[in-house]
Each structure stands twice: as C-alpha cells, then as structure tokens.
Amino acid sequence: MLSGSEMEQLLDELHILMDRSSPPDAVVLGAVVALAERCRRELGAELRFEGD
C-alpha cells in the first residue's frame, strides 16, 4: 500500500512516462493515471500492478 506521498510520486512518474510515450502507449498510461487518481480519492480502493 502506498502512502500519500508515494502515490503522488507514482502519479508524477506516470505523467512523465505519458509525455515521453508514443500515442498508443500514452492512452494506456492515461487510463492507469485515471485509475490511480480514483484510488487516491476513494477510501479502501487499491490499484494493483501484476505481471512482468
């Protein structure tokens, strides 16, 4: 589970990746950012990254 400051750092890094990515990748990253922001606002929500 991320602390508030860690979540902010994750969002900052995702925004940087979006800016540097090709359009198809940026769309996917944009969806991840939207989910992360939603999880930050909703108590008890979590965002999990699984896989390679």
Buried (B, 14 or more C-beta within 10 A) or exposed (E): EBEEEEBEEBBEEBEEBBEEBEEEEBEEBBEBBEEBBEBBEEEEEEBEEEEE
